[in-house]
Amino acid sequence: MIKDQKDNLFLLVKSLTKSEKRQFKLYVGRLGVNADSKFLNLFNILDKLQTYDEDFILKHGDVKKQQLANVKAHLYKQILISLKLNPSHQNIRSQIREQLDFASILYHKGLYKQSLKILDKSKELAIHNEEKNLAYEIVEFEKLIESQYITRSISGRADELTIQAKELSYLNVIASKLSNLSLQLYGLFLKTGYARNRVEAEEISTYFYKRLPKYDIQKLSFREKLWLYKAYLWYSFLMQDFKNCYKYATKWVNLFYDNPSMINLHPVFFLKGSNYLLEALFYVRRRDKFEKALHRMIDMVNSKTFYKDENVEALAFLYINLNRINLHFIDGSFNEGLLIVPEIETQLKQYSNRIDEHHTMTFYYKFASLHFGVGNNKECIAYLDKIISNKSLSMREDLLCFSRVLNLVAHYEAGLDYHIESLLRSTYKFLIKMNDLHEVQKEMIKFIKGLQDIYPQDIKKAFEALRDTLKTFEDHPYERRAFLYLDIISWLESKIENKPVGQIIRDKYLAAQG
């Protein structure tokens, strides 16, 4: 039976680089008895397969069906041990953990002073690198040794450790509460997107301030400030307060540039902060600052000092390319944006095992919007169909909703009105089910539904009437999010003025520049 590539062991084997595979075989080969072992034979088979095929494994390996689960588990563990020994995976955290293990061994052998010496150096390293949970663990270990054995004659040693423990405990509690709040807000944003009405906004605000811990900014260091800015950022995004999004994303990114050693220690957080800064600048339409921030991130990622592993490479691809596309939405340069789509699609396939489905579908929505912007409506529909037809998709509800609205408009533009009625019904039902039917969407659906009853000479007036109606929602705190996904007003103006929508957006952008 052929399975898909979701087998965990198969995915792990396929994620290995050539050097990691070579090291694994050297690691396994250190014991001669492993040369013909079942788990090594299984590794060699999996390495050659393009898709996971259990029947092929059982036929060509020397593993019986009842043995396969155990052999796979053993191989998985051996690969992880080999990776742990690889210098490229030995970060500061693993180094501190290793020193803790050494200190524990010395302690159990009764070599208390040697153990304390290692712990003291490890603690200093942990605090310097913002690993305060590990630092607290080390202090507790020091307290254990000091409380049992007379090892030093330093006056006030007990007080020193007690004060350290209290300070670290306080900061760890603050960081834990802020990280919990940040994660909960992020989860809420992924599920529903922005606040959809006053009631939701009040609920989010109450939720945020009820869980925001009291803090003294002067006592917070890098880690605590990072979680604080993240929490405020997600709160601002949920409330569609994009100026504050920009404010806290800037604080987040500057925190890294002010502490450059932290960029390599936490490259994922650096990339995420840079992405949110770009997202905020995109929403406030600051192309100059957007382009500068984008190039600054790209320069950092391409620098020789920037740490890269498979996860970091995938995230860098994701954030750089989503924002390369967004750059063209700011000024309406859709034709130029389409030039980079083939390159991104090719790389999307290469990163398919490392980029989640939600972000893949976000790319498809961007591609669809670019095609819609230049009038390639059938190509737009093809990309939207990948989103709409994906029944197992778990992504932001608002993105799913606007995919259907854009699909409806693209069908109208493409002249595919022979089943527009069924599309209208299915879109309306979907929006009702998602509890996402807003005034902008209601007006759009009502307009498209009524187009068939309008005489050709009255079409322009109908477009003008809808434009004037929708413009009243452009600055509405909860309705304006519709225009973040689909610039409906520019589309209407393109119909009224008989110009490409890209040119309309470009003209608006140039006018705004003065």
N, C-alpha and C positions, 0 to 999 in steps of 0.2 A: 504493500500500500504506500503510495507517494503522499507525503505530507507537505505542507507549505514550509516556509523557512522560519517558522516561529519556534522551532525546537531550540531551547536555550543553549545546549551544548554546541549545536551546529552554528548558531549565531556567534558564540564566543570564539570558536575555531576560525570562523570567517573574518572575525575582527582583528585577528593577529597579523602583525606586520612580518615581513620576511625575517628580520632580526629576532623578533619574539619567537617565531617558529624554530629558528635555529637554536636559540637559547633553551627552549623547551626540550628539544632533542638532546642537547648537551646535558641538561639537568637530569633527564631520565636516564641517559646513557652512563651517568657516573657509576651506576650499579650494573654490572654486566648481566645480571639476571633479567633486567628489563628489556634486553635487546629484542626478544620475541614475545614480549608480554601482550596480553589481549588488549589492554588499554592503549598501547602504542600503535598496534595494528589498526584499532578503531580510529585513532587520531589520523593516521595516514589515509584511511578511506574517506573520512569526513573532509579532509583537506582537499581531496581531488573532486568531490561531489559539487555540483552546481546548485542542486536542491536536495533537501533532506529526503532520503529514500530508505526506509527501514527494511524493505524487502531486499534491496541491493546489499545492504550492510550484512544481513543474515546470510545471504547467499555467498558473498565474497570474503567475509571475515571468518574467524574461527570462534565467534561468539554465538552461543545458543540463545534462543528467544528468552528463556527464563533467566539467563545471565545478563542480558543486555542492560537492564536498568541499573544494576550494581556497577557494571563496567563503566557505563556512562557517568555515574556519580563519582567514581574514583578518578576518571579522566578529568572531569570538571575541576575537582579539587586539586589535582596535580598541576593543571594549567594555571590556576590561581596562585598556587605556591610559587611556581616558576615566574609568574608576572610580578609577584611581590619582591622577588629577589632581583628583578631587573632594575638597574639604577635609575632608569627614566621614570619609574613609578614610585621611587622612594622620596616622597616629599617631606616637608618639615614635620608634619603630623606623624608620619610613619617613623621618622628618625627619633622623635621624642618618645613614641611608644616603645621603640626598641630599647632606648636608654632606661625606660621604666622597667622593662623586662629584666635588663641587666641588674638594675638596682634591687629588684625583687629576689633575684638569684643570690646576690651577695648578702642580702638581709637574712635569707634562710640558711646561709652558711655561717652566720654569726659575724660577718665582716661589716659591722654597722657603720663605722666611720667611712669606709669605702662606698657603701651604699648611699650615705648622706651626701657625700661629695658629688656623686653622679646625679643625685636628685637636685642638688642646688644648681648645678650647671643646666640641667634639663628645665628646671623651673624658669631660670633666666631666659632661656631660649624660647620657652612657651609664651611667657609674658611679652617678650619682644615681638613675637610673631602673632600676637592676638589670639593665641590658643588658650584662652582662660579656663575653659573646662578642664583641660589637661593640667594647667597650672594648679587649679584647685585640688585635683586628684593627687598631684605631687605633694602639695602642702599637707593634705590629710595623711599621706604616707609618712612624711617627715614627722608629723605629730605623733603618729603611732610609734615610730622608733624612739623619739625623744621621751615619750611618756613611759617607756619600758626600760630604757637603758640610760645610764649616766655616761654620755658620750662627749660632752663639751663643757667647758667652764665659762662659756660666754654668758654674761649677765643679761637677763631679760629675754632669753631665747624663747621661752614659752609665750611671753607677751608678743614678741615679734611675729611668731607663727599664728597666734590667735588673731592679731590685727590683719595679717595677710589673708587669712581664711575668710574673715568677715568682709573685707573689701572685695575679694574675688567672688564670694557668694552673692554679694549685692549686685555686682556687675553681671554675673551670670543669670541672676533672676531677671534683671532688667532686659538683658539680651534675649532671654527665653520668652518673656512676655511680648516683646516687640516682634520677635521672629514668628511667634504664634499668630499675632494680630496680622502681620504682613501676609502670611500664608493663607489665612482665612479670607482676607480681602481679595487676594489673588484668585482663590478658588471661586469666590462669588463673581468676580469679573469674568472669569472663563465661562461660567455657567450662564450668566444673564447679560453681560456687557454693562453698559452705562445705566444709571438710574433712569427709569422710564417715566416717573411722575413724582409729584411732591411727596406722596406717602412713602414711596421707596427711598427717596432722598433723605427724609426724616428718619426712617428706620436705619439706613446706613450710617447716618451721622450719630444717632444714639448708640448704635453698635460700636462705632469707632471710639468715641470719647469714653464710653463705659469701660472699655478694655485697654485704653491707652494708660500705661503706668506713669506714675509721677516720676520725674527725673530732674536732675540738675545737669544741664548741658556741659558745665565746666568739669564735671566729674566723669563724663563719658569719653571714651577713647574710640579708636577707629571702628572696632566691631560694633559697639553699641550705637554709634552715630549712623553706621551703615544701615542697621535694621530700623532705626528711627526714620531715616529718610525714605526707606523703602515703604514703610507703613503709611507715611504721609503721602507718598507718591500714589499708592494704590487707592487711597481714600480720595485724592484729587481726581484721579482718572474716573472712578465710579461716579463722582459728582459732576463730571464734565468741566471741571475747573482747570482748563489747560494752562493758564498762566502759573498756577501753583504746581502743576505737573512739571512745567519747565523749571520752576524754582527748585523743587526738590530733586529732580533728575540732575540738574546742574550741581547741586550740593553733593549728590552721590558720586558723580563722575570726578569732580574736583577733589573729593576725598582721596581718590586713587592717584590722581596726578600730583597731589601734595604728599602722598606716601607711595612713591614709585615701587618700592620693594613689595608692596601688597598686590600689584598688578600681576606678578608672576605667581604669587601665593594663591590669589583668588581670581584667575583669568575669567572664569564664568561670570562672577559678579561684575567685573569690569565691563565685559561685553554686554551684559543685560542692562547695566546702567546707561551705557552709551546708546543702546537701542531705544530705551525709554526717553532719553534726551532728544533723539532724532524724531521719535514719534510725537513728542510734545511740540517740537519746532514745526513738524509737518502740519499739525492741527492749527497752529497759530500763523501758518503760512509765511514763515521767515526763511525764505530760500537761501539768503546769504549766510545766515548762521547755520542753517541745515547743512549746506555744502561744506562749510568749514569744519563742522563737527564730524561729518561723514569721512572726510579726508584725514582728519586727525585720528579717527578710529582705525581706518585702513592702514595708515602709516604705522601705527602701533602694532597692529596684527602682523604686518609684513616685516617688522624689525627683527633683527637676529636675536634679540634678547627676549622676545615674547615667547612664553611657554605654550607649546601646542601638544595636545594628545588628540585621540580620535573624537572625543566629546567636544573639546574646544574648537577643533577644525570644523566640525559640523555646525556649531553655534555661530562661528565666525562667518561661514558661508550663508547661513540663514539670515542673520541680521544685516550683513553688508548688502546682500542682494535684494532683500525686501525694501531696504532704504534706497538702493540704486533705482528701484522702480518708483518709489514714492517721490523721488526728486522730480520725475517727469509729470506727476500729477499736480505738483504745485504750480507749474507754469504752462501746463497743457501741451507739453512736447511729446505727445503720444507716439508719433512716428519714430522718434529717436528711442523711446522706451521699448518699442517692439523689436528693435534691433538686438537687444540683449536677451530676449525671451528664449531663443533656441539654446543659447549657451547655458542659461539657468536651468532649463528643462533637462538638458543632458546631465548636468551636475546633480539635479534632484534625484535622478535614477541612481547615481553613484552613492548618494547619501541616504538611499531609501530605508536602510536598516537603522539609521541614526536620527532621522527627522520624523517626528510624530505626524500622524495623519492630519491633525488640526492645522499644522503649519503648511503641510503640502496643499491642503484645500485653500488656505489663505493665499498661497501663490497662485492657484488657479483663479481665485476671485480677482486678483490683481491683473493676471493675464487677460481675463474676460473684460475687465474694465478698460484696459489699454485698447483692445480690439474695438470695443464699443465707442471709444473716444475718436477713432479714425473711421468709423462706419463699417467695420468688418463684423456685421451683426451675426452672421452664421457662425463665425469662429468664436465670437463671444458666447453664443448659445452652447456650442460644443464644450467649452470649458465649464460653464455653469452646470451643464448636465452631469459632469463628473461629481459635482458637489450635491446636487439635488437627488441624484439616483443612488447616492451612497447612504443606505439605510442604517448602517452600523456606525455612522459617523458621530463622534462626540466632540463637538466644538461649540463656540459661542453661539447662543441662540440668535443674537442680533445679526451675525454674519450669515446664518442660514436664512433668516427672514429676508435680508436685502438681496441675497442671491436670487430668491424667487421674484422679488420686485423687479430687479434688473433683467431677469429672464423674460418677464412679461413685456417690459419696454422694448427689449431687443427683438422679440417676436413681432411686435407692432412695426418697428423700424424695418425689419427684414421683409415685411409684407406677408408674413406667415400667419395670416389672420383666419385661416380655415378652421383652426381649433382654438381660437382666442377665448371663446366662451368657457371651454373646459379648463383652460389655463387660469382664467379669472376666478372660477369657482374653487379650484384646487389651491390657488394662492391665498384667497380669502379664508378658506377653511384652515389652512396652515397657520396663518397669522392669528386667527382666533384661538386656535389650539395652543399657540405659543404665548398667548396673552400679550401680543406685540403690535396690535392694530392701533396705530396713532393717526392723528389728523392728516399728516402728510401722506401716509399710505392710503388712507380712506379717499382722499381727494384724487390721488393717482389712479386708483382702481375705478372710482366713479367716472373719471375722465376717459380712460381707455374703454370702459364699457359703453360710454355714450358716443364715442367717435363714429360708430357705424350709422348713427342717426343724424349726423351733421353733414350739411351740404358742403361740397368742396370749397365753394367761395367763402364759407364761414369758418373754415379750419383755422386760419390765422387768428381770428378773433377769439376762438376757443383756447388756443395756445396762450394768448395774451391774458385771458381771464384766469386761466390756471396759474400762470406765472405770478400774477398780482396776488392771488390767494395764497400761494406758497411762500411768497416773500414776507408775509406777515409772521411766518413761523421761523424765519431764518435766524433770528436772535432769541428765539424762545428757549428757555433753559433745558427743556426736555424734548422738544420737537426737533431741535437743530441737529441732533445726532443723525437724522436721516440723511443730511447733506454731507456727513463725514464719509459715507459709503458710496453715495451716488449723487453727483452734482446735478440734480434734477433741474434746477433753475437755469443753469448754463445750457442744458439740453433743450429746454423750452425756448430759450433765447436764440439758439442755433436754428430752431425750426422757424421762429418768427423772422429772423434776419437772413435766413437761407445761407448760413455759413457753417463750416465744420465746428463741432463742439470744442475741439482743441483750440481753434482760433479764438473762440469766444473767451475761453479760460485764459488764453495767452494775453489777449487784449486787456482783460480785467487785471491780470498780474502786472502788466506794464503800467497800467493806469495807477495802480496802488503804489508803484515804485516812485511815482511823481514825475 
